[in-house]
């Protein structure tokens, strides 16, 4: 028996949740049971009451608002405990077309993918601003290079995950799970596919795009953190190389003035360069694997 659970992270979604739930099909070819799980992230409106009125199967409540990424992880854990073979994640603002759930899970049912990402084809979405389209294209480009996965819409939250893949994911970011999941999937050699999906008209402003500079900063932080977690040797090598090169510059400056007899007034360059060079060497040493003693 194959069980599908559709999880929906929610924060103050009382107005859009009924339509979101109504669009999710309860009968899908190849699936025996379809259930819906709501993760309420500390809502202050009637989100939970609306979910109960709409006949949601499971409701998980965070005691306080912990953010989208952590709420997503709470949902994954809850779905696994309830025996989900496939987990579909969608948004509570009805951004994604619920009728596309069968399309989204088909590569998993066919045994062709561990994770499937819904491609919104953002360039064709009329209500996306030009800046949002550029940011998402740039973000997807960066994630493709960091993860090694050919996914055109890397920040899409509409995705299906097999049970085996969900058991291997460990979301640690507090910002957004989309980027982190793909980098982890690529480094863990999971098979990730992409399928075109439809979107609905905008119902509210995005809560991740309150400030574009802040969004860029947090996205870049997530990328660097995840890349460093799975490629520590390469990251520490580049850090050590950069610091060493920067440190070499003032040292060479001191050597130049010393050779022409003016080194006495430029000792600070030697001190600064030496400090940076030492930090660079320490970074190089940090990227070396530590050999454990034989017992």
C-alpha positions in Angstrom: 0.0 0.0 0.0 1.4 3.4 -1.0 0.5 6.3 1.3 0.9 9.9 0.2 0.9 12.8 2.7 0.6 16.3 1.5 2.2 18.6 4.0 1.4 22.4 4.2 3.5 24.7 6.4 1.1 27.5 7.5 1.5 30.9 9.2 -1.7 33.0 9.3 -3.3 31.3 6.2 -6.9 31.3 7.2 -8.0 33.2 4.1 -6.2 31.1 1.5 -6.1 27.7 3.2 -9.7 26.5 2.2 -8.9 27.0 -1.5 -5.5 25.3 -1.2 -7.1 22.3 0.5 -10.0 22.0 -2.0 -7.5 21.8 -4.9 -5.6 18.8 -3.5 -6.9 15.5 -5.1 -7.9 12.8 -2.6 -7.7 10.0 -5.2 -4.6 9.5 -7.3 -3.7 6.6 -9.6 -1.0 4.5 -8.1 -1.6 5.8 -4.6 -3.8 3.9 -2.1 -4.1 6.6 0.6 -3.9 10.4 0.3 -3.7 12.4 3.6 -3.2 16.1 4.3 -1.0 17.4 7.2 -0.9 21.0 8.3 2.0 22.4 10.3 0.9 25.5 12.0 3.9 27.8 12.7 2.5 29.8 15.6 -0.4 31.4 13.7 -2.4 34.2 15.5 -5.5 33.8 13.3 -7.9 31.0 12.7 -5.6 28.8 10.6 -6.0 25.7 12.8 -9.8 26.1 13.1 -10.1 26.5 9.4 -8.0 23.4 8.8 -10.2 21.3 11.1 -13.3 22.6 9.4 -11.9 21.6 6.0 -11.3 18.0 7.2 -7.5 18.0 7.4 -6.2 14.6 8.5 -3.4 15.7 10.8 -2.5 19.0 12.5 0.9 19.8 14.0 1.2 23.0 16.0 4.5 24.8 16.8 4.3 26.6 20.2 5.8 29.7 18.6 6.9 30.8 15.1 10.1 29.0 14.2 10.4 29.8 10.6 9.7 28.1 7.3 12.7 25.8 7.1 12.3 24.4 10.6 8.6 24.0 10.1 9.2 22.1 6.9 11.5 19.8 8.9 8.9 19.3 11.6 6.4 18.3 8.8 8.8 15.8 7.3 9.3 14.1 10.6 5.6 14.0 11.3 4.9 12.5 7.8 7.5 9.8 8.3 6.1 8.9 11.7 2.7 8.5 10.1 4.0 6.1 7.5 4.2 8.3 4.4 5.8 6.6 1.4 5.7 9.9 -0.6 5.6 13.4 0.9 4.5 16.4 -1.1 5.2 19.9 0.2 3.1 22.8 -0.9 2.4 26.3 0.3 -0.7 27.5 2.2 -1.1 30.6 0.1 -2.4 28.5 -2.8 0.5 29.6 -5.1 0.8 26.1 -6.6 -1.9 24.2 -8.5 -3.0 21.4 -6.3 -4.3 19.4 -9.3 -0.6 18.9 -10.3 0.1 16.6 -7.4 -0.2 13.5 -9.6 2.3 15.0 -12.1 4.7 15.8 -9.3 4.8 12.4 -7.8 4.8 10.3 -11.0 8.6 10.1 -11.4 8.8 8.7 -7.8 6.0 6.2 -8.6 7.9 5.2 -11.7 11.1 4.7 -9.7 12.9 7.4 -11.7 13.5 9.9 -8.9 14.0 10.4 -5.2 12.9 14.0 -5.2 10.8 15.9 -7.7 10.8 19.7 -7.9 7.9 21.6 -9.5 9.1 24.0 -12.2 7.0 27.2 -12.2 8.7 28.4 -15.4 9.1 31.7 -13.6 9.9 33.7 -16.8 6.3 33.0 -17.8 4.6 33.9 -14.5 3.0 37.3 -15.1 2.6 38.4 -11.4 6.3 37.8 -10.7 8.3 41.1 -10.7 11.3 41.5 -12.9 13.6 41.6 -9.8 12.0 38.4 -8.4 12.6 36.6 -11.7 16.2 37.7 -11.9 16.8 36.7 -8.3 15.3 33.3 -8.8 17.2 32.7 -12.0 20.4 33.7 -10.3 19.7 31.6 -7.3 18.9 28.6 -9.4 22.1 29.0 -11.4 24.1 29.1 -8.1 22.4 26.1 -6.7 22.9 24.1 -9.9 26.6 24.8 -9.7 26.9 24.0 -6.0 24.7 20.9 -6.0 25.5 19.5 -9.5 21.8 19.1 -10.2 20.1 20.4 -13.3 17.1 22.0 -11.7 15.7 25.1 -13.4 13.5 26.4 -10.5 15.7 25.6 -7.4 13.7 27.8 -5.0 10.3 26.2 -5.9 8.6 24.9 -2.7 6.3 22.6 -4.6 8.2 19.3 -4.4 7.7 15.5 -3.8 10.0 13.5 -1.7 10.3 9.7 -1.4 10.4 8.2 2.1 14.0 7.0 1.6 15.1 10.5 0.5 13.2 12.2 3.4 15.1 9.9 5.9 18.4 11.2 4.5 17.6 14.9 4.6 18.6 17.0 7.6 17.5 20.6 7.3 19.5 22.9 9.6 18.7 26.3 8.1 16.1 28.5 9.8 15.5 30.5 6.6 14.4 28.4 3.7 14.6 24.6 3.0 14.6 24.8 -0.8 18.3 25.6 -1.4 19.6 23.5 1.4 17.6 20.4 0.4 19.0 20.4 -3.2 22.6 20.9 -2.1 22.2 18.0 0.3 20.5 15.9 -2.3 23.3 16.5 -4.8 26.0 15.7 -2.3 24.2 12.5 -1.2 23.8 11.4 -4.8 20.0 11.4 -4.7 18.2 11.5 -8.0 16.3 14.8 -8.4 13.9 15.4 -11.3 12.0 18.5 -12.4 8.5 18.7 -13.9 6.5 21.7 -15.1 3.7 22.7 -12.9 1.1 25.5 -12.9 0.7 28.4 -10.5 -2.4 30.3 -9.3 -2.8 34.1 -9.2 -1.0 35.8 -6.3 -3.0 36.0 -3.1 -0.5 37.9 -0.9 3.0 39.2 -1.0 5.9 36.8 -0.4 7.1 36.7 3.1 10.6 35.7 2.0 11.0 38.9 -0.1 10.3 41.6 2.5 13.8 42.9 1.8 15.7 41.9 -1.3 19.2 42.6 0.2 18.3 40.5 3.3 16.9 37.7 1.1 20.2 37.6 -0.9 22.3 37.7 2.3 20.4 34.8 3.9 20.3 32.8 0.7 24.1 33.2 0.2 24.7 32.3 3.9 22.7 29.1 3.4 24.6 28.2 0.3 28.0 28.7 1.8 27.1 26.9 5.0 25.8 23.8 3.1 28.7 23.8 0.7 31.2 24.0 3.6 29.4 21.1 5.3 29.8 18.8 2.3 33.1 20.2 0.8 35.1 21.3 3.8 38.5 20.6 2.2 37.8 22.8 -0.8 36.3 25.6 1.3 39.2 25.7 3.8 41.7 25.5 0.9 40.3 28.6 -0.7 40.1 30.5 2.6 43.7 29.6 3.4 44.9 30.6 0.0 43.0 33.9 0.1 44.4 34.9 3.5 47.9 33.8 2.6 47.9 35.9 -0.6 46.5 38.9 1.2 49.1 38.4 4.0 52.0 38.1 1.5 51.3 41.6 0.0 52.3 43.7 3.1 55.2 41.3 3.8 56.5 42.0 0.3 56.0 45.7 0.8 58.1 45.5 4.0 60.8 43.6 2.2 60.9 46.2 -0.6 61.4 49.1 1.8 63.9 47.1 3.9 66.0 46.4 0.8 66.1 50.2 0.0 67.0 51.0 3.6 63.6 52.2 4.8 62.3 49.1 6.5 62.4 50.7 10.0 59.2 52.7 9.4 57.2 49.9 7.9 57.3 47.2 10.6 53.5 47.4 10.9 53.3 45.9 7.4 55.4 42.9 8.5 53.2 42.4 11.6 49.9 42.6 9.6 51.2 40.3 6.9 52.6 37.8 9.3 49.3 37.7 11.2 47.3 37.1 8.0 49.8 34.5 6.8 49.6 32.6 10.1 45.8 32.6 9.9 46.0 31.3 6.3 48.3 28.5 7.4 45.9 27.6 10.2 43.1 27.4 7.6 45.2 25.1 5.5 45.9 22.9 8.5 42.1 22.9 9.2 41.3 21.4 5.9 43.6 18.4 6.5 41.8 15.3 7.7 42.9 14.3 11.2 44.2 10.7 11.5 42.7 8.8 14.4 45.3 6.8 16.5 45.1 3.1 16.3 43.8 1.5 19.5 
